[in-house]
Amino acid sequence: MPYLRRVTEMRYHVGVELSAAAGFAGLAFQLWWREMRWSVLALAALAVVRRRKASPRQREAIAFGLAAALTGSVLALGWSVRVGDWTIPLPFGLLSLVAPSAVLTPTRFVLTAGPGLAMLAACGADIVFRPRRRGPIMVLAVTLVPLVALDAPSLLARAPLTCLPTSDASLPPAYRWLRDRRDGALLELPASRIDCMTQSTAMYLSLFHRLPLINIHTHHVPLVTPMILDTGARLPDAEAVQTLVDMTHVRWILVHEDAIPDAAVAALRSRWRASRDVSLAAVFGRDDVYVVHREPGNDWYGYLSRPRQDGRTFLGTPLRALLEPAGTIVATIAPNLRARGRVPVHLAVRNDGGEVWPVAIPPGAREPLVVGVDMRWEGATSPATRIELPYDVSPGATVHIDTDVVAPDSPGTYVVRWRLTQDGGTAFPSASAAEQAVTVAHP
C-alpha cells in the first residue's frame, strides 16, 4: 500500500513508453542489441530452449542466468511504464521504499542483466560445441557457429578501446598547459549531457590539471546540471556565454575540434576570434583553448553553490507575480507539415520587462509563478503544449529554445499561437504573443 500511494509522485510519471519497452525490453535490451548483437542473444535463446536436455550443472547455470537477465531487464525499465493514459508501477518502485535506494538508478540494473545474459550465452555455446544428442534443435545450433563467427568481428569493432594518460609523459599538451593555470573553471566542448564517455573522460583528466570542471557524468547529477550543460551546448551564442559566467564563473573553454561537426567548429572560430568577450589563448593541434573575459552580471553562482531557498528558483529569483510583465517571442516553424508528425520549433524569447523571470525549478516539476510559453494549435482539439524556458531570464536578455512538437491529427490549415504565461501571476500583454499559419497534410 505505501508503494501504491507513492504512484502520484512526479518521478513515477517519468516512465518508459510501452511502445519503446515492448520492442526490446527497454534500455537493457537496447544496450545489448547495440553492443552484443544478435549472436549473443541467439546463443542465450538456445540455452533456454534446450534447458530441459542440459546437464544438471548446466540447468543450474541457465536458471541463474535467466533469473538475472529477466530481473535486471525489468528493474532497468524504471519506476513505471506508460500505456496510453495509464501509468503502471514497476518493481523498481518498490526499492524506493528502502533507505539505500537513494544510491540506485534503473540503468544500474543493466549490470545485473548483462552477466545473466552472458551466462546464458556461455551455456548456449557449450551446447553447440558439446552436444549431448542429435536432433533438429542441434542441427539449428550447429548452424549458429559460422553465423556467430561472422558476427564477432562487427561486435569487436563496435567496442573500441580508449587510451587515457596515466602520467605527464602521455598527457595531451592542452592539459599540461591548463595545469599551469589556477584561475577559474574549465568547460570542455562538446558538453552534451547525453555523451557520457566524453564527460567521463573530462572528469578523469581533471585529476591532472586540477581546475574546477563544469563537465560531469554521474547517475546522481545535481538538479541544476542539465541546465548548465544545455547552456554550454548553445555556445558560441553570446547570451549563453554570459549565462555560463553567471552560473559557473567559467574562465577557460577547451574545444576538441575532432569531436565537433565542422560547421560548429567554423561557427566557434568566426564568433570568438572576432569577439572581445572570448579570445583564443592557445592552440594544440585540433584542441583550442579559449579564455573568457566577461564578468558575472548576476549572482547565480552564489545561489547554485547553496541549497535552494524556499520561495526562490535555483538561481535565486523570487517566485512571485511579476508587476509589469512584457516580452517578445520570435518563432520559427515549417509552414507545411504532416499530420501526427514531429515538428521542430525554434523560439527566441526576450524579456522586455524590468524584472527577472523566475524559471529554474526542478526538472519535470510544475510550480506556480514560473514563466513559460504555451503553444496552441487553433482549430485543433489538442490541449496547449507547455514549453519550458531554460533558466531565469534577466531584463533585456534573450533565450533560445529548440524543441519538437506533434502536429494535429487531421489535415487542414491551422494557426499556431505562442503565448508567454506566468502560472498564477499577472497576464502578459497580447503584444507578447506570436502566431503563424501552417498547412497540415496527410501523413
C-alpha positions as CSV (number, residue, x, y, z in Angstrom):
1,M,0.0,0.0,0.0
2,P,2.8,2.6,0.7
3,Y,4.1,1.7,-2.8
4,L,0.7,2.4,-4.4
5,R,0.2,5.7,-2.5
6,R,3.5,7.0,-3.9
7,V,2.4,6.4,-7.5
8,T,1.2,10.0,-7.6
9,E,4.8,11.3,-7.1
10,M,6.3,13.1,-10.1
11,R,9.1,10.5,-10.7
12,Y,6.5,7.7,-11.2
13,H,5.2,9.6,-14.3
14,V,8.6,9.8,-15.9
15,G,8.3,6.3,-17.2
16,V,9.1,4.3,-20.3
17,E,6.6,4.3,-23.1
18,L,5.1,0.9,-23.7
19,S,5.9,1.1,-27.4
20,A,9.6,1.6,-26.6
21,A,9.7,-1.0,-23.9
22,A,7.8,-3.7,-25.8
23,G,10.2,-3.7,-28.8
24,F,13.2,-5.0,-26.8
25,A,12.6,-4.8,-23.1
26,G,13.7,-1.2,-22.7
27,L,17.1,0.2,-22.1
28,A,18.9,-3.0,-21.1
29,F,17.9,-4.9,-24.3
30,Q,18.6,-1.8,-26.4
31,L,22.1,-1.8,-25.0
32,W,22.6,-5.5,-25.7
33,W,21.4,-5.1,-29.2
34,R,23.8,-2.3,-29.9
35,E,26.8,-3.8,-28.2
36,M,26.3,-7.6,-28.0
37,R,24.5,-8.0,-31.3
38,W,22.2,-10.9,-32.2
39,S,24.8,-13.6,-31.8
40,V,24.8,-13.4,-28.0
41,L,21.0,-13.3,-27.9
42,A,20.8,-16.3,-30.2
43,L,23.1,-18.4,-28.0
44,A,21.2,-17.3,-24.9
45,A,17.9,-18.3,-26.5
46,L,19.3,-21.7,-27.5
47,A,20.3,-22.3,-23.9
48,V,16.8,-21.5,-22.7
49,V,15.2,-23.7,-25.3
50,R,17.5,-26.7,-24.5
51,R,17.5,-26.3,-20.8
52,R,15.5,-29.5,-20.1
53,K,18.0,-31.5,-22.1
54,A,21.0,-29.9,-20.4
55,S,23.1,-31.5,-17.7
56,P,22.3,-30.7,-14.0
57,R,25.1,-28.2,-13.7
58,Q,24.0,-26.5,-17.0
59,R,20.4,-26.3,-15.8
60,E,21.6,-24.5,-12.6
61,A,23.6,-22.1,-14.6
62,I,20.8,-21.5,-17.1
63,A,18.3,-20.9,-14.3
64,F,20.6,-18.4,-12.6
65,G,21.4,-16.6,-15.8
66,L,17.7,-16.4,-16.8
67,A,16.7,-15.1,-13.4
68,A,19.5,-12.4,-13.5
69,A,18.7,-11.4,-17.1
70,L,15.0,-11.1,-16.5
71,T,15.3,-9.4,-13.1
72,G,17.8,-6.9,-14.4
73,S,15.8,-6.1,-17.5
74,V,12.6,-5.5,-15.6
75,L,14.3,-3.3,-13.0
76,A,16.2,-1.4,-15.7
77,L,12.8,-0.2,-17.1
78,G,12.5,2.2,-14.2
79,W,9.7,3.3,-11.9
80,S,6.8,2.9,-14.3
81,V,5.6,2.1,-17.9
82,R,3.0,4.2,-19.7
83,V,0.2,2.6,-21.7
84,G,-1.8,5.3,-23.2
85,D,-3.1,7.5,-20.4
86,W,-2.3,4.8,-17.8
87,T,0.8,4.8,-15.7
88,I,1.6,1.3,-14.4
89,P,4.1,1.0,-11.5
90,L,7.0,-1.4,-12.0
91,P,9.0,-3.4,-9.4
92,F,11.8,-0.8,-9.3
93,G,9.4,1.5,-7.4
94,L,9.4,-1.0,-4.5
95,L,13.1,-0.2,-4.0
96,S,12.2,3.4,-3.4
97,L,10.7,2.3,0.0
98,V,14.1,1.1,1.1
99,A,16.6,3.7,2.5
100,P,19.6,2.6,0.4
101,S,17.6,3.1,-2.8
102,A,19.0,6.7,-3.0
103,V,22.2,5.2,-4.5
104,L,20.3,3.3,-7.2
105,T,19.1,4.3,-10.6
106,P,17.2,2.0,-13.0
107,T,20.0,1.8,-15.6
108,R,22.4,0.3,-12.9
109,F,20.5,-3.0,-13.3
110,V,21.9,-3.4,-16.8
111,L,24.9,-4.6,-14.7
112,T,22.7,-7.4,-13.3
113,A,21.1,-8.3,-16.6
114,G,24.4,-8.3,-18.6
115,P,26.1,-11.1,-16.7
116,G,22.9,-13.1,-16.7
117,L,22.7,-12.8,-20.5
118,A,26.4,-13.6,-20.8
119,M,25.9,-16.8,-18.7
120,L,23.1,-17.9,-20.9
121,A,25.2,-17.3,-24.0
122,A,28.0,-19.3,-22.5
123,C,25.6,-22.2,-21.8
124,G,24.4,-21.9,-25.4
125,A,27.9,-22.1,-26.7
126,D,28.6,-25.1,-24.5
127,I,25.6,-26.9,-26.0
128,V,26.8,-26.1,-29.6
129,F,30.3,-27.4,-29.1
130,R,29.5,-30.3,-26.7
131,P,26.1,-31.7,-27.9
132,R,24.6,-34.4,-25.7
133,R,22.4,-35.8,-28.5
134,R,21.5,-35.2,-32.1
135,G,18.2,-33.7,-33.3
136,P,16.6,-30.8,-35.2
137,I,17.5,-28.4,-32.4
138,M,21.1,-29.5,-32.5
139,V,21.2,-29.0,-36.3
140,L,20.0,-25.5,-35.8
141,A,22.5,-25.0,-33.1
142,V,25.4,-26.1,-35.3
143,T,24.4,-23.6,-38.0
144,L,24.9,-20.8,-35.4
145,V,28.7,-21.5,-35.4
146,P,29.5,-19.8,-38.7
147,L,26.9,-17.1,-38.1
148,V,28.4,-16.2,-34.7
149,A,31.9,-16.2,-36.3
150,L,30.7,-13.7,-38.9
151,D,29.1,-11.5,-36.3
152,A,32.1,-11.5,-33.9
153,P,34.3,-9.0,-35.9
154,S,31.4,-6.5,-36.0
155,L,30.9,-7.0,-32.3
156,L,34.6,-6.2,-31.6
157,A,34.6,-3.2,-34.0
158,R,31.7,-1.7,-32.0
159,A,33.7,-1.7,-28.8
160,P,36.8,0.4,-29.4
161,L,39.2,0.9,-26.6
162,T,40.1,4.4,-25.4
163,C,43.7,5.0,-24.1
164,L,43.8,7.5,-21.3
165,P,47.0,9.1,-20.0
166,T,48.4,7.8,-16.7
167,S,51.4,10.2,-16.4
168,D,52.7,13.6,-17.5
169,A,54.5,11.9,-20.4
170,S,51.3,10.8,-22.0
171,L,49.2,13.8,-21.0
172,P,47.9,15.8,-24.0
173,P,49.7,19.1,-24.3
174,A,46.5,21.1,-23.8
175,Y,46.0,19.7,-20.3
176,R,49.7,20.3,-19.4
177,W,49.1,24.0,-20.4
178,L,45.9,24.2,-18.4
179,R,47.7,22.6,-15.4
180,D,49.7,25.8,-15.0
181,R,46.6,28.0,-14.8
182,R,45.0,28.3,-11.4
183,D,42.2,30.9,-12.0
184,G,38.6,29.9,-12.9
185,A,36.6,26.9,-14.0
186,L,37.1,24.9,-17.2
187,L,34.4,23.8,-19.7
188,E,35.3,21.2,-22.3
189,L,33.4,21.1,-25.6
190,P,31.4,19.1,-26.7
191,A,29.5,19.3,-23.4
192,S,26.4,17.3,-24.2
193,R,24.9,15.6,-21.1
194,I,24.0,12.6,-23.3
195,D,27.5,11.8,-24.3
196,C,28.6,10.2,-21.1
197,M,32.0,9.0,-22.3
198,T,33.2,12.5,-23.3
199,Q,32.1,13.9,-19.9
200,S,33.7,11.0,-18.0
201,T,37.0,11.5,-19.9
202,A,37.0,15.2,-19.0
203,M,36.4,14.3,-15.3
204,Y,39.3,11.8,-15.4
205,L,41.7,14.4,-17.0
206,S,40.8,16.9,-14.3
207,L,42.9,14.8,-12.0
208,F,45.9,16.2,-13.8
209,H,45.1,19.9,-14.4
210,R,43.1,20.3,-11.1
211,L,40.9,23.1,-12.4
212,P,37.3,23.3,-11.3
213,L,35.4,21.4,-14.0
214,I,31.9,22.1,-15.3
215,N,31.6,18.8,-17.3
216,I,30.1,15.9,-15.3
217,H,28.7,12.4,-15.7
218,T,27.0,10.6,-12.9
219,H,23.7,8.9,-12.4
220,H,23.1,11.2,-9.5
221,V,23.7,14.6,-11.0
222,P,22.7,17.8,-9.2
223,L,19.3,19.0,-10.4
224,V,21.0,22.1,-11.9
225,T,23.5,20.2,-14.0
226,P,21.2,19.7,-17.1
227,M,20.5,23.4,-17.1
228,I,24.3,24.2,-17.1
229,L,25.3,21.7,-19.7
230,D,22.4,22.6,-22.0
231,T,23.6,26.2,-21.8
232,G,27.1,25.1,-22.8
233,A,25.7,23.2,-25.7
234,R,24.3,26.5,-27.1
235,L,27.8,28.1,-27.4
236,P,29.1,30.2,-29.1
237,D,25.9,32.2,-28.5
238,A,26.8,35.4,-26.6
239,E,23.9,35.1,-24.2
240,A,25.0,31.5,-23.4
241,V,28.5,32.7,-22.6
242,Q,27.2,35.3,-20.2
243,T,24.8,32.8,-18.6
244,L,27.6,30.3,-18.1
245,V,29.8,33.1,-16.5
246,D,26.9,34.0,-14.2
247,M,26.3,30.3,-13.2
248,T,29.8,28.9,-13.0
249,H,32.4,31.7,-13.3
250,V,33.8,29.8,-16.3
251,R,37.3,31.1,-17.3
252,W,38.6,28.5,-19.8
253,I,36.9,26.7,-22.7
254,L,38.7,23.7,-24.2
255,V,37.3,22.9,-27.7
256,H,38.1,19.4,-29.1
257,E,37.6,20.1,-32.8
258,D,37.8,16.5,-33.8
259,A,34.7,15.7,-31.7
260,I,32.6,18.6,-33.1
261,P,31.0,18.9,-36.6
262,D,32.9,21.1,-39.0
263,A,30.1,23.6,-39.2
264,A,30.1,24.1,-35.4
265,V,33.9,24.5,-35.4
266,A,33.6,27.2,-38.1
267,A,30.9,29.0,-36.1
268,L,33.0,28.9,-32.9
269,R,36.1,30.3,-34.7
270,S,34.3,33.1,-36.5
271,R,32.3,34.2,-33.5
272,W,35.0,34.0,-30.8
273,R,38.1,35.0,-32.8
274,A,36.3,38.3,-33.6
275,S,34.9,38.7,-30.0
276,R,36.1,40.8,-27.1
277,D,34.4,38.6,-24.6
278,V,36.2,35.3,-25.6
279,S,39.6,35.1,-27.1
280,L,42.0,32.4,-28.3
281,A,44.6,31.6,-25.7
282,A,46.4,28.6,-27.1
283,V,46.3,26.0,-29.9
284,F,47.4,22.4,-29.6
285,G,46.7,20.7,-32.9
286,R,43.0,20.2,-33.0
287,D,42.5,21.3,-29.4
288,D,41.9,25.1,-29.0
289,V,41.9,26.8,-25.6
290,Y,39.8,30.0,-25.2
291,V,39.8,32.4,-22.3
292,V,36.6,34.1,-21.2
293,H,36.8,37.8,-20.3
294,R,33.3,38.5,-19.3
295,E,32.4,39.4,-15.7
296,P,29.3,38.0,-13.9
297,G,26.1,40.0,-14.3
298,N,24.1,38.1,-11.8
299,D,24.9,36.3,-8.5
300,W,23.7,33.0,-9.8
301,Y,27.0,31.3,-8.9
302,G,26.4,32.0,-5.3
303,Y,22.8,30.7,-5.3
304,L,23.9,27.5,-7.2
305,S,26.6,26.9,-4.5
306,R,24.0,26.7,-1.8
307,P,20.8,24.7,-1.2
308,R,17.8,26.1,-2.9
309,Q,15.9,28.6,-0.7
310,D,12.1,28.3,-0.2
311,G,10.2,30.7,-2.4
312,R,13.1,31.1,-4.9
313,T,14.3,29.4,-8.0
314,F,17.7,27.7,-8.2
315,L,19.2,31.0,-9.4
316,G,17.7,33.0,-6.5
317,T,14.9,34.7,-8.3
318,P,11.8,35.2,-6.1
319,L,8.8,33.1,-7.1
320,R,6.3,36.0,-7.1
321,A,3.9,37.6,-9.5
322,L,5.6,40.0,-12.0
323,L,4.4,43.6,-11.7
324,E,4.6,44.6,-15.3
325,P,5.4,41.5,-17.4
326,A,6.4,42.1,-21.0
327,G,8.2,40.0,-23.6
328,T,8.7,39.2,-27.3
329,I,8.5,35.8,-29.0
330,V,10.1,35.1,-32.4
331,A,9.0,31.6,-33.5
332,T,10.3,29.5,-36.4
333,I,8.3,26.5,-37.7
334,A,7.9,24.9,-41.1
335,P,4.8,26.2,-43.0
336,N,4.0,22.7,-44.4
337,L,3.7,19.7,-42.1
338,R,2.4,16.2,-41.9
339,A,-0.4,15.1,-39.6
340,R,0.8,13.5,-36.4
341,G,4.4,14.1,-37.3
342,R,7.0,15.6,-35.1
343,V,7.8,19.2,-35.9
344,P,11.0,21.1,-34.9
345,V,10.3,24.6,-33.4
346,H,12.8,27.3,-32.6
347,L,11.8,30.1,-30.2
348,A,13.7,33.3,-29.4
349,V,12.2,34.8,-26.2
350,R,13.2,38.2,-24.9
351,N,12.4,39.7,-21.6
352,D,11.1,43.3,-22.3
353,G,10.2,44.0,-18.7
354,G,12.1,45.3,-15.7
355,E,12.1,42.1,-13.5
356,V,13.9,38.8,-13.8
357,W,11.6,36.0,-14.9
358,P,11.5,33.0,-12.4
359,V,12.1,29.8,-14.4
360,A,14.8,27.5,-12.9
361,I,12.9,24.9,-10.8
362,P,13.5,21.1,-10.5
363,P,13.1,19.3,-13.9
364,G,9.6,18.0,-14.5
365,A,8.1,19.9,-11.6
366,R,5.2,22.3,-12.1
367,E,5.3,25.2,-9.6
368,P,3.2,28.4,-9.5
369,L,4.6,31.7,-10.7
370,V,7.0,30.2,-13.1
371,V,7.2,31.8,-16.6
372,G,6.9,29.6,-19.7
373,V,5.5,29.5,-23.2
374,D,2.1,27.9,-24.0
375,M,1.8,26.7,-27.6
376,R,-1.7,26.0,-29.1
377,W,-2.9,24.8,-32.5
378,E,-6.0,27.0,-33.1
379,G,-8.7,24.8,-34.6
380,A,-7.4,21.5,-33.2
381,T,-8.8,19.7,-30.2
382,S,-5.4,19.0,-28.6
383,P,-4.6,21.0,-25.4
384,A,-2.0,23.6,-25.2
385,T,1.7,22.4,-25.1
386,R,3.8,23.9,-22.3
387,I,7.4,24.8,-23.5
388,E,9.7,25.5,-20.6
389,L,12.3,28.2,-20.7
390,P,15.9,27.1,-20.0
391,Y,16.7,29.3,-17.0
392,D,15.8,32.6,-15.3
393,V,15.7,35.5,-17.9
394,S,17.1,38.8,-16.9
395,P,15.6,42.1,-18.3
396,G,16.7,42.6,-21.9
397,A,18.1,39.1,-22.2
398,T,17.0,36.7,-24.9
399,V,16.9,32.9,-24.6
400,H,16.8,30.4,-27.5
401,I,14.8,27.2,-27.3
402,D,14.8,24.3,-29.8
403,T,12.2,21.6,-29.3
404,D,9.8,19.2,-31.1
405,V,6.0,19.3,-31.0
406,V,3.4,17.0,-32.6
407,A,1.3,18.2,-35.4
408,P,-2.5,17.8,-35.3
409,D,-4.2,14.5,-36.3
410,S,-6.3,16.0,-39.0
411,P,-5.1,17.7,-42.2
412,G,-6.1,21.3,-42.7
413,T,-4.9,24.9,-42.1
414,Y,-4.1,25.9,-38.6
415,V,-2.8,29.0,-36.8
416,V,-0.1,28.2,-34.2
417,R,0.0,30.6,-31.3
418,W,2.7,31.0,-28.7
419,R,1.9,33.0,-25.6
420,L,4.0,33.9,-22.6
421,T,2.4,32.9,-19.3
422,Q,3.1,33.0,-15.6
423,D,1.1,30.4,-13.7
424,G,-0.9,32.2,-11.1
425,G,0.7,35.6,-11.9
426,T,-0.1,38.7,-13.9
427,A,-1.1,38.0,-17.5
428,F,1.4,39.0,-20.3
429,P,0.0,41.6,-22.8
430,S,-1.2,40.3,-26.1
431,A,1.7,42.0,-27.8
432,S,4.0,39.4,-26.2
433,A,2.4,36.6,-28.2
434,A,3.4,35.3,-31.7
435,E,1.4,33.3,-34.3
436,Q,2.0,31.6,-37.7
437,A,-0.3,29.9,-40.2
438,V,0.7,26.4,-41.2
439,T,-0.7,23.7,-43.5
440,V,-1.0,20.2,-42.3
441,A,-1.2,17.5,-45.0
442,H,-2.0,13.7,-44.8
443,P,0.8,11.7,-43.2
